[in-house]
């Protein structure tokens, strides 16, 4: 699954093979976890991790709504 790291404004900053790639990028650049979110880029939209977005953010990124638990 390809995963994207989006900043708090909904801009794609990085994408990688999986969640771990994105988390490594965030750690490398010292990004605050509350300021970004991770999303699956292909397949069924899924809010993968992070809490830097409001509920509308996946729509801004063109990914639909996050999955409800």
Secondary structure as GFF3:
##gff-version 3
##sequence-region A 1 69
A	DSSP	beta_strand	3	7	.	.	.	ID=ss1
A	DSSP	beta_strand	12	16	.	.	.	ID=ss2
A	DSSP	alpha_helix	19	28	.	.	.	ID=ss3
A	DSSP	three_ten_helix	33	35	.	.	.	ID=ss4
A	DSSP	beta_strand	36	40	.	.	.	ID=ss5
A	DSSP	beta_strand	47	50	.	.	.	ID=ss6
A	DSSP	alpha_helix	57	60	.	.	.	ID=ss7
###
